[in-house]
Amino acid sequence: MKFRFTVLFLACFAVGFSQDLKIPVDTTIVNNNSVTIKGKQINYKAETGFQPVWDADGKMIASLYYTYYKRTNDSKGNNRPIIYSFNGGPGSASVWMHIAYTGPKILKIDDEGYPVQPYGVKDNPNSILDVADIVFINPVNTGYSRKVADKDGKMPDDKHFFGVNADVKYLAGWMNTFTTRHNRWESPKYIIGESYGGTRVMGLSLELQNSQWMYLNGVIMVSPADYKVLRVGGPLASSLNLPYYTAAAWYHKVLPQALQNKDLLEILPEAERFAVNDLMPALAKGGFIGETEKNAIAKQMSYYSGLSEEVILQQNLDVPNRFFWKELLRDKTGETIGRLDSRYIGVDKVETGTSPDYSAELTSWLHSFTPAINYYIQNELGFKTDVKYNVFGNVGNWDRTNDNTRENLRQAMAQNPYLKVLTQSGYYDGATTYFSAKYSQWQIDPSGKLKDRFSFKGYRSGHMMYLRNEDLIKANDDLRDFIESSLSKGKSAKY
């Protein structure tokens, strides 16, 4: 159905009239549309624009660009579930899940996620808009979101935005304002975060509850980045990568036939057991491991990874992910495999070296996403500006100190009996590996008293599992099931 554009209100621009590039700091553009989801027509309102961020003194310090989709042909009205959606980076816009996963429009790509021309978007028959309204939020310096200068032209300090705790604090305040402006306090509320967004939503779960008095029904982490594991190194982090090596090697058909002839989901539990029970304690011994044990571990690693025993021993059993991406097909095709999705193939200048020249998957995705989001916002949502849309924005030297987000989520769950957690991961994701995501989930509540409120779903694709059409369907259905299972349905919030 063709869009019908109306301007609801266009408030003030940042500072008067000038030729400088500035964002409108409090602007909303609304249009109406419909999409067919699961065979039913879903009418919806699409609202896009800016909403300010204020500091503790009530001074505007930034304005965030958002897009809000609200179903209009549902009798539940503002009692419908609402999902606040974030991507990661940090420094990544909400473009990825917006026009490829949960929203009413998705990229024009092939069924495996590869770019096709002409670029653009099409209706998403799998969107969760039939069961929940969605707000796609762009943190400062992503999308069109920017800091705002004071009356003297001075920009606010980066410390207000660019760090684990600062990010959570200002975004929680922004969400409170949005919820109030749109009269959504009675709605069951969910937050979803992809990649670094996993850290973000773990932190937001408690910040929203304790500082904004906003209680959630669900937290959804898509390919989550947990910095208690990610980039830490050592026996724990290294061994958790091994099952991903198994998955990627299986996909490229370079495992021993005993494994290659089985289905992926048959062999991954074997690799997981080896990683935890054998590889982790072996790596913990470092240079003091005995030669017999070292050679036995190398043999098993080779069996489960597709790498040769020789190169594994040359790495002292501790195989970096970057080396794996370069090495797996080195003696087969001479190609590299992708980081965020190891189904993708890259071509380096030379076959020697310890890491790929570039990320094959990310360049492919940017090929599709960048023209599509710029076209969609301007031509279908009706927002026009000369400000650049930052798919990735500069967030300075991100402050990762005092990252207690894992514990924050545990506290939020302990205090709120309604709150449930879903993790979604792709088996071929070599950046935030699926087994690391499982491990992070295990560690949130060491007591085990909350484990029945956690669920994990895996997919035969990578970091953005929804780019593969089969997984787009399954992952959205898993979200529907999670929303349905986490609604109160009249049950009191008590243990």
C-alpha positions as CSV (number, residue, x, y, z in Angstrom):
1,M,0.0,0.0,0.0
2,K,1.3,3.4,-0.9
3,F,2.4,5.6,2.1
4,R,0.3,8.7,3.0
5,F,2.6,11.2,4.6
6,T,1.6,13.8,7.2
7,V,3.8,16.0,9.4
8,L,2.5,15.8,12.9
9,F,4.8,18.6,14.2
10,L,8.1,20.0,13.3
11,A,9.5,21.8,16.4
12,C,12.6,23.9,16.5
13,F,15.7,23.3,14.6
14,A,18.9,23.2,16.7
15,V,20.0,26.8,16.3
16,G,18.2,29.3,14.0
17,F,18.8,29.4,10.3
18,S,22.3,28.9,8.9
19,Q,24.1,26.9,6.4
20,D,25.6,24.6,9.0
21,L,24.5,21.0,9.1
22,K,22.2,20.6,12.1
23,I,19.7,18.1,13.3
24,P,16.1,19.0,14.2
25,V,16.1,18.4,17.9
26,D,12.4,17.6,18.6
27,T,10.7,16.5,15.4
28,T,8.1,13.9,14.4
29,I,6.9,12.8,11.0
30,V,4.1,10.3,10.8
31,N,2.6,8.2,8.0
32,N,0.3,5.2,7.8
33,N,0.8,2.0,6.0
34,S,-0.1,-1.7,6.0
35,V,1.7,-5.0,5.7
36,T,0.6,-8.6,5.4
37,I,2.1,-10.7,8.2
38,K,1.3,-14.4,8.6
39,G,-1.5,-14.0,6.1
40,K,-3.2,-11.1,8.0
41,Q,-3.3,-7.4,7.1
42,I,-1.6,-5.4,9.8
43,N,-2.3,-1.6,9.6
44,Y,0.3,0.5,11.3
45,K,1.5,4.0,12.0
46,A,5.2,4.8,11.3
47,E,6.6,7.7,13.3
48,T,10.2,8.9,12.8
49,G,12.0,11.8,14.2
50,F,14.0,13.1,17.1
51,Q,13.5,13.2,20.9
52,P,15.9,15.1,23.2
53,V,18.3,13.9,25.9
54,W,18.6,16.1,28.9
55,D,21.2,16.2,31.6
56,A,20.5,16.2,35.4
57,D,20.0,20.0,35.3
58,G,17.3,19.7,32.5
59,K,19.6,21.1,29.8
60,M,19.4,19.5,26.4
61,I,22.7,17.7,25.5
62,A,21.7,15.5,22.6
63,S,18.8,14.3,20.5
64,L,18.2,10.8,19.4
65,Y,16.8,9.7,16.0
66,Y,14.2,6.9,16.3
67,T,11.5,5.1,14.3
68,Y,8.4,3.9,16.0
69,Y,5.9,1.4,14.5
70,K,2.5,1.0,16.1
71,R,-0.2,-1.3,14.9
72,T,-3.5,0.5,14.5
73,N,-6.0,-2.3,13.8
74,D,-5.7,-4.1,17.2
75,S,-8.2,-3.7,19.9
76,K,-5.5,-3.8,22.6
77,G,-4.3,-0.3,21.7
78,N,-1.7,1.0,24.1
79,N,-1.9,-2.2,26.2
80,R,-0.1,-4.1,23.4
81,P,3.5,-5.2,24.1
82,I,6.2,-2.8,23.0
83,I,9.8,-3.6,22.2
84,Y,12.6,-1.1,22.4
85,S,15.3,-2.1,19.9
86,F,19.1,-1.4,20.0
87,N,22.0,-2.6,17.9
88,G,25.5,-2.6,19.2
89,G,29.0,-1.6,18.2
90,P,29.1,0.4,20.4
91,G,28.7,3.0,17.7
92,S,26.3,1.1,15.4
93,A,22.9,2.4,14.2
94,S,19.7,0.5,14.6
95,V,19.6,-0.1,10.9
96,W,20.4,-3.8,11.0
97,M,17.4,-5.2,12.9
98,H,15.2,-2.3,11.7
99,I,15.3,-3.2,8.0
100,A,16.3,-6.8,8.1
101,Y,14.7,-8.5,11.1
102,T,11.7,-7.4,13.1
103,G,10.4,-4.3,11.3
104,P,7.7,-4.1,8.7
105,K,10.2,-3.6,5.9
106,I,13.3,-5.7,5.0
107,L,16.1,-5.5,2.6
108,K,15.9,-6.8,-1.0
109,I,18.5,-9.5,-0.7
110,D,18.6,-13.2,-1.7
111,D,17.5,-16.0,0.5
112,E,21.0,-16.5,2.0
113,G,21.5,-12.7,2.7
114,Y,23.6,-11.7,-0.3
115,P,23.1,-8.3,-2.0
116,V,21.1,-7.9,-5.1
117,Q,20.4,-4.9,-7.3
118,P,18.4,-2.7,-7.5
119,Y,18.8,-2.0,-3.8
120,G,15.9,-1.2,-1.6
121,V,13.3,-2.6,0.8
122,K,10.2,-4.7,0.6
123,D,7.4,-5.8,2.9
124,N,8.4,-8.2,5.7
125,P,5.8,-10.9,6.0
126,N,7.6,-12.2,9.2
127,S,7.7,-9.0,11.2
128,I,6.6,-9.2,14.8
129,L,4.5,-6.1,14.4
130,D,1.5,-8.3,14.5
131,V,2.1,-9.0,18.2
132,A,4.2,-6.1,19.4
133,D,4.9,-2.4,18.6
134,I,8.6,-1.6,18.0
135,V,10.8,1.4,18.7
136,F,14.2,1.5,16.9
137,I,16.6,3.7,18.8
138,N,19.9,5.2,17.6
139,P,22.3,6.2,20.4
140,V,24.4,9.3,20.1
141,N,26.5,9.5,16.9
142,T,24.7,6.7,15.2
143,G,22.0,7.1,12.6
144,Y,21.2,10.8,12.7
145,S,21.5,11.1,16.5
146,R,23.9,13.8,17.6
147,K,25.1,15.8,20.6
148,V,23.6,19.3,20.9
149,A,25.6,22.4,21.7
150,D,24.6,24.7,24.5
151,K,23.7,28.4,24.0
152,D,27.4,29.3,23.9
153,G,28.1,26.7,21.2
154,K,29.9,24.3,23.5
155,M,29.3,20.6,23.0
156,P,28.6,18.3,26.1
157,D,31.4,16.1,27.3
158,D,31.7,12.6,25.8
159,K,31.6,11.1,29.3
160,H,27.8,11.6,29.3
161,F,27.4,9.1,26.5
162,F,30.4,6.9,25.6
163,G,30.8,4.2,28.2
164,V,29.0,1.1,29.5
165,N,27.3,2.9,32.4
166,A,26.9,6.3,30.8
167,D,25.2,4.7,27.8
168,V,22.8,2.8,30.0
169,K,21.9,5.8,32.2
170,Y,21.0,8.3,29.4
171,L,19.2,5.8,27.3
172,A,17.0,4.7,30.2
173,G,16.0,8.3,30.8
174,W,15.3,8.7,27.1
175,M,13.1,5.6,27.2
176,N,11.1,7.0,30.2
177,T,10.4,10.2,28.2
178,F,9.3,8.2,25.1
179,T,7.1,5.9,27.2
180,T,5.4,8.9,28.8
181,R,5.0,10.9,25.5
182,H,3.4,7.9,23.8
183,N,1.3,6.8,26.8
184,R,2.8,3.3,26.9
185,W,3.2,2.8,30.7
186,E,0.5,0.1,30.7
187,S,2.1,-1.9,28.0
188,P,4.2,-5.1,28.6
189,K,7.7,-3.9,27.9
190,Y,10.7,-5.6,26.2
191,I,14.2,-4.6,25.3
192,I,16.2,-6.3,22.5
193,G,19.9,-5.7,21.8
194,E,22.2,-7.1,19.2
195,S,25.9,-7.6,19.7
196,Y,27.1,-4.9,22.1
197,G,23.4,-4.3,22.5
198,G,23.5,-7.5,24.6
199,T,25.7,-5.7,27.2
200,R,23.4,-2.6,26.8
201,V,20.2,-4.4,27.5
202,M,21.6,-6.3,30.5
203,G,22.5,-3.0,32.0
204,L,19.2,-1.3,31.0
205,S,17.2,-4.1,32.7
206,L,18.2,-2.8,36.2
207,E,18.7,0.9,35.4
208,L,15.1,1.0,34.0
209,Q,13.8,-0.7,37.1
210,N,15.7,1.1,39.8
211,S,16.1,4.6,38.3
212,Q,13.0,4.9,36.0
213,W,10.7,2.5,37.9
214,M,10.0,0.7,34.6
215,Y,9.6,-3.0,34.9
216,L,10.2,-5.3,32.0
217,N,8.6,-8.6,30.9
218,G,11.5,-9.6,28.7
219,V,15.1,-9.1,27.7
220,I,16.2,-10.4,24.3
221,M,19.9,-10.7,23.4
222,V,20.8,-11.3,19.8
223,S,24.4,-12.5,19.2
224,P,25.3,-10.8,22.5
225,A,28.8,-9.4,23.2
226,D,29.7,-10.1,26.8
227,Y,32.9,-8.2,27.6
228,K,33.6,-10.5,30.6
229,V,34.6,-13.0,27.9
230,L,35.0,-11.2,24.6
231,R,38.6,-10.0,23.9
232,V,39.7,-11.2,27.3
233,G,41.7,-14.1,26.0
234,G,43.0,-17.0,28.2
235,P,41.9,-20.6,28.6
236,L,38.2,-19.8,29.2
237,A,37.6,-17.4,26.2
238,S,39.8,-19.5,23.8
239,S,38.1,-22.9,24.6
240,L,34.6,-21.4,24.3
241,N,35.4,-20.6,20.6
242,L,36.1,-24.3,19.7
243,P,32.5,-25.3,19.0
244,Y,32.2,-22.4,16.6
245,Y,35.2,-23.7,14.8
246,T,33.4,-27.0,14.5
247,A,30.3,-25.3,13.0
248,A,32.3,-23.3,10.5
249,A,34.4,-26.3,9.4
250,W,31.3,-28.4,9.0
251,Y,29.7,-25.7,6.8
252,H,32.7,-25.7,4.5
253,K,32.9,-29.5,4.5
254,V,36.4,-29.8,5.8
255,L,35.8,-32.0,8.9
256,P,36.7,-35.7,9.1
257,Q,34.0,-37.8,7.5
258,A,32.9,-39.2,10.8
259,L,31.7,-35.8,11.7
260,Q,30.9,-34.4,8.3
261,N,28.4,-37.1,7.6
262,K,26.4,-36.1,10.7
263,D,24.0,-33.2,11.0
264,L,25.4,-30.0,12.6
265,L,23.3,-30.3,15.7
266,E,24.5,-33.8,16.3
267,I,28.1,-32.9,16.4
268,L,28.0,-29.6,18.3
269,P,27.3,-31.2,21.7
270,E,30.4,-33.3,21.3
271,A,32.5,-30.2,20.5
272,E,31.0,-28.4,23.5
273,R,31.9,-31.3,25.9
274,F,35.5,-31.4,24.6
275,A,35.8,-27.6,24.9
276,V,34.7,-27.6,28.6
277,N,36.0,-31.0,29.8
278,D,39.3,-31.3,28.0
279,L,40.5,-28.2,26.1
280,M,39.8,-25.6,28.9
281,P,41.9,-27.5,31.6
282,A,44.6,-28.2,29.0
283,L,45.0,-24.5,28.1
284,A,45.0,-23.6,31.8
285,K,48.3,-25.6,32.2
286,G,50.0,-23.4,29.7
287,G,53.7,-24.3,29.0
288,F,53.6,-26.9,31.8
289,I,51.3,-29.3,30.0
290,G,52.9,-32.7,29.3
291,E,53.9,-33.5,25.7
292,T,51.7,-36.6,25.6
293,E,48.6,-34.6,26.7
294,K,49.5,-31.7,24.4
295,N,49.6,-33.9,21.4
296,A,46.4,-35.7,22.3
297,I,44.6,-32.4,22.7
298,A,46.0,-31.1,19.4
299,K,44.7,-34.3,17.7
300,Q,41.2,-33.8,19.1
301,M,41.2,-30.1,18.2
302,S,42.1,-31.0,14.7
303,Y,39.2,-33.4,14.6
304,Y,36.7,-30.8,15.8
305,S,38.1,-27.8,13.9
306,G,39.3,-28.9,10.4
307,L,42.8,-27.4,11.2
308,S,45.9,-29.5,11.0
309,E,47.6,-30.8,14.2
310,E,50.8,-29.1,13.1
311,V,49.4,-25.5,13.0
312,I,47.5,-26.1,16.3
313,L,50.7,-27.1,18.0
314,Q,52.5,-24.1,16.4
315,Q,49.8,-22.0,18.2
316,N,50.4,-23.9,21.5
317,L,46.8,-25.1,21.3
318,D,45.5,-21.5,21.7
319,V,44.2,-20.8,18.2
320,P,43.1,-17.2,17.7
321,N,39.8,-16.6,15.8
322,R,41.6,-14.4,13.2
323,F,44.0,-17.1,12.4
324,F,41.2,-19.6,12.0
325,W,39.5,-17.4,9.5
326,K,42.7,-17.2,7.5
327,E,43.8,-20.8,7.9
328,L,40.7,-23.0,7.5
329,L,40.6,-23.0,3.7
330,R,44.2,-21.9,3.1
331,D,45.3,-25.3,1.7
332,K,41.9,-26.0,0.1
333,T,40.9,-23.0,-1.9
334,G,43.2,-20.3,-0.6
335,E,40.2,-18.2,0.4
336,T,39.3,-16.7,3.8
337,I,36.1,-17.0,5.8
338,G,34.0,-14.2,7.3
339,R,34.2,-13.0,10.9
340,L,30.6,-12.2,11.8
341,D,29.3,-14.9,9.4
342,S,31.7,-17.6,8.4
343,R,29.6,-18.7,5.5
344,Y,31.0,-15.8,3.6
345,I,34.2,-16.1,1.5
346,G,36.9,-13.5,1.1
347,V,39.9,-13.2,-1.3
348,D,43.1,-11.9,0.1
349,K,46.1,-10.5,-1.8
350,V,48.3,-13.3,-0.6
351,E,47.5,-16.7,1.0
352,T,50.2,-16.3,3.7
353,G,49.6,-14.4,6.9
354,T,47.7,-14.7,10.2
355,S,44.5,-12.9,9.5
356,P,42.2,-11.9,6.6
357,D,42.7,-8.6,4.7
358,Y,39.1,-7.6,5.3
359,S,35.7,-8.8,6.7
360,A,34.0,-10.5,3.7
361,E,30.6,-10.5,5.4
362,L,30.6,-6.9,6.6
363,T,31.5,-5.5,3.2
364,S,28.7,-7.6,1.7
365,W,26.2,-6.3,4.3
366,L,27.1,-2.7,3.9
367,H,26.7,-3.2,0.2
368,S,23.0,-3.9,0.9
369,F,22.1,-1.9,4.0
370,T,23.6,1.6,3.3
371,P,21.7,2.4,0.1
372,A,18.5,0.8,1.5
373,I,18.3,2.7,4.8
374,N,19.1,6.0,3.1
375,Y,16.4,5.4,0.5
376,Y,13.9,4.2,3.0
377,I,14.1,7.0,5.5
378,Q,14.0,9.7,2.8
379,N,11.4,8.2,0.3
380,E,9.1,6.1,2.4
381,L,9.4,7.5,6.0
382,G,9.6,11.0,4.6
383,F,12.5,12.4,6.6
384,K,14.9,14.5,4.6
385,T,18.2,15.9,5.8
386,D,21.7,16.6,4.5
387,V,23.2,15.2,7.8
388,K,24.9,11.9,7.1
389,Y,23.3,8.7,8.4
390,N,26.0,7.0,10.4
391,V,25.8,3.3,10.0
392,F,28.8,3.3,12.3
393,G,29.6,6.4,14.3
394,N,32.6,7.6,16.3
395,V,32.0,6.9,20.0
396,G,35.5,7.9,21.2
397,N,37.4,5.8,23.7
398,W,34.5,3.8,25.0
399,D,34.7,3.4,28.8
400,R,34.3,-0.3,29.7
401,T,35.3,0.1,33.4
402,N,32.9,-1.1,36.1
403,D,31.0,-3.3,33.7
404,N,28.5,-5.0,36.1
405,T,25.8,-5.5,33.5
406,R,25.7,-9.3,33.9
407,E,25.0,-8.8,37.6
408,N,22.6,-6.0,36.8
409,L,20.5,-8.5,34.8
410,R,20.5,-11.0,37.7
411,Q,19.4,-8.4,40.1
412,A,16.6,-7.2,37.8
413,M,15.4,-10.8,37.4
414,A,15.6,-11.5,41.1
415,Q,13.5,-8.4,41.9
416,N,11.0,-8.9,39.1
417,P,9.5,-12.4,38.9
418,Y,7.9,-11.5,35.5
419,L,11.2,-10.9,33.8
420,K,12.4,-13.6,31.3
421,V,15.5,-13.7,29.0
422,L,15.9,-15.0,25.5
423,T,19.3,-15.4,23.7
424,Q,19.5,-15.9,20.0
425,S,22.8,-16.8,18.3
426,G,24.0,-18.0,14.9
427,Y,26.3,-21.0,14.9
428,Y,28.6,-19.5,12.2
429,D,29.2,-16.2,14.1
430,G,32.9,-16.0,14.8
431,A,32.8,-12.7,16.6
432,T,30.4,-13.3,19.4
433,T,30.3,-17.1,19.3
434,Y,27.2,-19.0,20.2
435,F,28.9,-21.1,22.9
436,S,30.2,-17.9,24.6
437,A,26.6,-16.7,24.6
438,K,25.5,-19.9,26.3
439,Y,28.3,-19.6,28.8
440,S,27.3,-16.0,29.6
441,Q,23.8,-17.1,30.2
442,W,25.0,-19.8,32.5
443,Q,27.0,-17.3,34.5
444,I,24.3,-14.7,35.1
445,D,22.8,-16.6,38.0
446,P,25.3,-18.9,39.7
447,S,22.6,-20.1,42.1
448,G,20.6,-21.7,39.4
449,K,17.3,-20.5,41.0
450,L,16.5,-18.4,37.9
451,K,17.5,-20.8,35.1
452,D,14.0,-21.8,34.1
453,R,13.5,-18.2,33.0
454,F,16.3,-18.3,30.5
455,S,16.0,-19.7,27.0
456,F,18.5,-20.1,24.1
457,K,17.8,-20.4,20.4
458,G,20.5,-21.3,17.8
459,Y,20.4,-20.8,14.0
460,R,22.3,-22.0,10.9
461,S,23.7,-18.6,10.0
462,G,25.9,-15.9,11.6
463,H,25.8,-12.8,13.7
464,M,22.8,-11.5,11.8
465,M,21.0,-14.8,11.6
466,Y,17.9,-13.1,10.2
467,L,19.6,-12.3,6.8
468,R,19.1,-16.0,5.9
469,N,15.4,-16.2,5.0
470,E,14.8,-19.6,6.7
471,D,16.2,-18.2,9.9
472,L,14.4,-14.9,9.5
473,I,11.2,-16.9,9.7
474,K,12.3,-19.0,12.6
475,A,13.9,-16.2,14.7
476,N,10.8,-14.0,14.4
477,D,8.6,-17.0,15.4
478,D,10.8,-17.6,18.4
479,L,10.3,-13.9,19.4
480,R,6.5,-14.4,19.1
481,D,6.7,-17.5,21.3
482,F,8.9,-15.6,23.8
483,I,6.5,-12.7,24.0
484,E,3.5,-14.9,24.4
485,S,5.3,-17.0,27.2
486,S,6.4,-13.9,29.1
487,L,3.0,-12.1,29.3
488,S,1.5,-12.1,32.8
489,K,-1.9,-13.3,31.7
490,G,-3.3,-12.1,35.0
491,K,-0.7,-13.9,37.2
492,S,0.7,-11.9,40.1
493,A,4.4,-11.0,40.1
494,K,5.4,-13.1,43.1
495,Y,7.5,-16.1,43.8
